[in-house]
C-alpha cells in the first residue's frame, strides 16, 4: 500500500470511528422520536401548569391552553403521518425548573408551553416555527403616577426627554421593578437598569401572581413579563380594575415549542402540522378561543410564519 493510500485509509478509519462515537452519544430523543412513536404508539408532551392561557391545569390527563391545543393538533397529524391506528398521548406537568431539561433528557418529546426562542436556549434544544408573537410587557397599578406610565408607554412624560438626566431620575430612580425569575424579561430589565445607570432595584418574582401582588401592595412599581401572560393574569385577577397592562412591547420574543436538537424529521412533522393549522380557515376561531379576535398584525404574523409545502 502506498504512503498516500495509507494516510487516506487512516483518515477514513478515524472518521468512521468518530461517526460511531457520535451516534453512541446521541440520545434517542435527539435522533429517533418518530421511530419511537411508531414502535410504542405513544407521544410524551410536556406542559407548564401555570402558564395560562398557553398551558394550564392541575389534571395531567386533561391540560388546557392554546399551546396544549396546538400540540393536540400535532399529535393527530403525527398519528396520521405514521398511519397509526392509535396514539397514546401522555401529558407531563413541568412546573418551574423542571421544564429546563425535560426535552434534552427525554422526559418529553415536545414541550407545549410559552417558551421564548433565544440563541442561548437553542444551544440546548430546537424549536418549532413560532406559535405566538410575544415580547416583554409592563403591568402597573391603576394608581401609579401618570408620569411613570408615560415614560414606559411613550418613552417620555409630557413631551420631555427621559431615561437620561432630569426628569428621568425623578421618575425612574429609587423604584423597585419586578420580573419573572429566569425569564428573558428579567435579563432585559437588569440590562436596562445597568445601561441607563439607574439607582433602581430589580426584584425577581417566582410567578406572575406574586408580581401582581407586589404591584398592588406597592412593593414594586412595575411588573415586566411576557405580554400575553400579563394580560391574561390581569384579566383574571380579582383586582383587575386596579391593574393596567401597557400596550407596548419592550422586546420582540416569538414563542415556540421545544423539541430535541438534531431531530429534523420530528421537527418537520411539527412544523408541517402548525403550518397547516395557521393556513386553515378555522385558525381565526381557534386563536380567538384563547386570546380574543386577532388584529391585522397578528393575522399577518401567522400568514408569514406558515411554511408552504
N, C-alpha and C positions, 0 to 999 in steps of 0.2 A: 504494500500500500504506500502510495506517495505521501510525502510530508503534508501537502495541501489537503489531500483527501482525509488524512488522519485528523488534521485540525477540524475539518468540516464534520467528521463523524463525532468528534468530541463535543463540538458545539451543539450538534443535533441531540446528543445524549443529554447534555446539560439542560437544553430547552425542554426536552421530554420529561426529565425528572422534575424540573420546575413546574411544568404544567400539571403533573400528577400531584405534586405537593399543594399547588393552588386549589385543585379540586378537593383534596383531602381536607383542607382548611375551610372550604366553603360550606356554610351551614345549609341544611335542606331548605330553610325558609328563603335563602338567597337564590337558590338555583332551581327548585323543583316544586313550587307552590301548586301549579296546575296539575302536575303529576300526582302530588299527594292528595289533592282534592278529588282527582279522578279515582284513585285507588281506595280512598276512605269514604268518599261521598260526604265529606264534612268540610266546613269552612269556619274558621275561627275569626270572629270580628270583635275588636275592642271598642269601648266607648267610655267617655267621661260622664259619670252620673250627675255632674254639677255644671254642665256647660250648656244650659238651656239658652236659646232654642235649638242649638246644634245637636246636642245629645243630653239625655237626662232620664232619670228613673231608677229607683232602688231595686226593682224587679229585673234581674238579669235575663229572665226568659222573655221579657217584652219591653225593651227600652224604647224611648220615643225621641223625636227630634228630626231636624232637617237632614243632618249628616247620616243619621240612622236610616232614614227613608231612602236616601241615595244608595246606601250600602245594601239595602234590601233589593233595590233595582239591580245593582251589580251582581248580587247573588243569583238572581233569576237569570241574568244574562250569561253568567258563567255556567250555570246548570244547563242552559240551552246549548251553549258552545261545546260543552263536553258530552252532550247527549246523555245526561244522567237522568234516570227515572226518578231519583230522589236526591235532594241535597240537604243535609242536616246542618243548620246554621247555629253555631254556638256563640252566644254573646258573652263577653268577658268584661266585667266592670273594672275600670282602671282609673282610680282617683289619684290626684296629686302626682307624686314622682313615679308611680307605677307605670305611667304612660311612657316614660323616657326610654326604657329598654325593652318594652313589650314586643315591638316588631323585630328588633335586632336579635333577641334571644329566642324568637319563635313562639312566644306565648300567644300571639295572634298573627293572622295573615295580613290583616288590614286594620288600621286604626281609623275609626269613623268618628272624628271629632272636629274641633276648630283649631287646627294646627297651622301656624304661620309658616310659609315656605321661605326658609332662610338658607344662606350658604353654609352657615355653621351646622345647621341641622342636617343638611344634605351630606355632610361628612359621615353621618351615622345611618341615615335612611334615604329612601327615594320617595317621591311624591307623585300623586296623580296630577292631571291638569287641575287648575284651581276650581274650587267649588263655591267660593264666595269672595267678593272684592272688599276685604276688610281693611282695617287700619286703626291706629290709636285715636281714641276719642276722649272727651273730658266730661265728667259728671260733677255738678256743683249743687249746693243748696240754693233754693229759690231766694233765700235771704242773703246770698253772697253779694258783696259790693258790686255795683254796676261797672265800675272801672275795671275790676278783675275780669268780669265776663267780656268786656270789650277788648281787653288785651288778648285774651285767649281766642275769642271769636274772630276779631278783625286784625289783630297784631298791633293795635294802638287804641288808647282811650281818647275819645273826643278829638280825633284827628291829630293828636300829638304823638311823636315818635316814642317807642318804648324799647324795652329789653336792655338798652344801654343808657346810663345817665338818668336824670330826672325826667319823667316821674316813674321810671322803671323800678328804682329802689323802693319807692314808696308803695308801689302796687304789688310787686312780686317778692320782695325780700321779707325775711323774717316770717315766712309762712311755711306750713308743712303740707307737702304734696304726697299722695299715696299712689301706688300702682301694684298690680298683682305680682307677687314674688316669682321670679324666674321667667317672667314674660318679656317679650320684646319691648313692651311699654315701660317696664322697669329700667331696661338698659337705655332706652330713649330718654327717659326723664333724668336719669343720672348724667347722661351726656349733655343735655340742655343746661342743667344747673352748673356743670363744670365749664361748658363753653362760654356761658354768659357771666360766669363768676358771681353767681347769686349767693347771698347769705341765706339760703333756704334749706329746709330739711326734707329729705326723701325717706318716707316711712313705708316699707312694703307691707302688704296685707296678704293673707292666705287665699282669699276669695273675694268676689265682688260684693257679697253681702256684708262682709266685715268692712270693706271700704265704704259702703253706703252708710253704715252705722257711724263711722268716723266723720264722714261729711255732715251727717245730721246732728251729731253732738258737738261739732266744731273742732274736733281733734285734727282734722285735715281740711284744708281749704278746697282741694280738688282731688278727685279720683281719676287717674288715667288708666285706660284699658281698651280692649277690643270694642269698637263701636257697637256692633250688634249685641254683645253681651251686656254692655251698659244700658242700652235702650230696653232690652227685654227685662233686666232686673229692675230698672226704674219703673217700668210699666206695671210690674207685678208687685212692687213694694206697697205696703200699707200706707206709706208716706209718699206715694207717687206725686201728690200735689205739691210737695215740698222739694222736689228734685228737678233738675234741669240737665239735659244732655245736649251739649252744644252741637250744632250741625256743621262740624268741621273735622276733617281727618287731618291729624298732625303727621301721620305717616301712611304710606300705602303698603299693605301687607296682605296679599292674596292668601287665602287659606286652602289647604289641600288635604287629601287623605294619605296617610303614611303607609308605605309598604317597604319590603326589604330591598336593599340596593342590589343591583345586578340581575334582577329577575325581570327582564324585558317582556317576556311572554305574558306574565301576570299583569304587569303594568299596562300592556297593550289591551288586555281584556278589560281592565278597569277603565281606561281612558275611552275605549270604544263604547262601553255602557253609558258613561257620563255624557259623551258627545251625542249619543242618540237621544237621551232624555232632554238635553239642552235644546236640541233641534226640533223636538216634538211640539205639536200644538198644545199639548197638555201641560207643558212646563210652567207657563204663567200661573195656572191654577195651583200647581204643585208648590211653586215658590210662595204664592200668596198665603198658603196654609200656615206658613211659619213666620213670614215677615211682612205680610200685607202686600198690596199690589206693587210690583216693581216699577221704578221710574225708568225714564228713557235710557239713562246712563247704565242702569243695571241690565236692562234688556240688551243693550249693545255689548256689554261685557260678556254675557253668556253666548251671544251670537259669535263673537270673535274668539271665544275660548274653545267652542266646539270644533273638533278636528274633522275634516272631510275624510271620506273613505278613499 
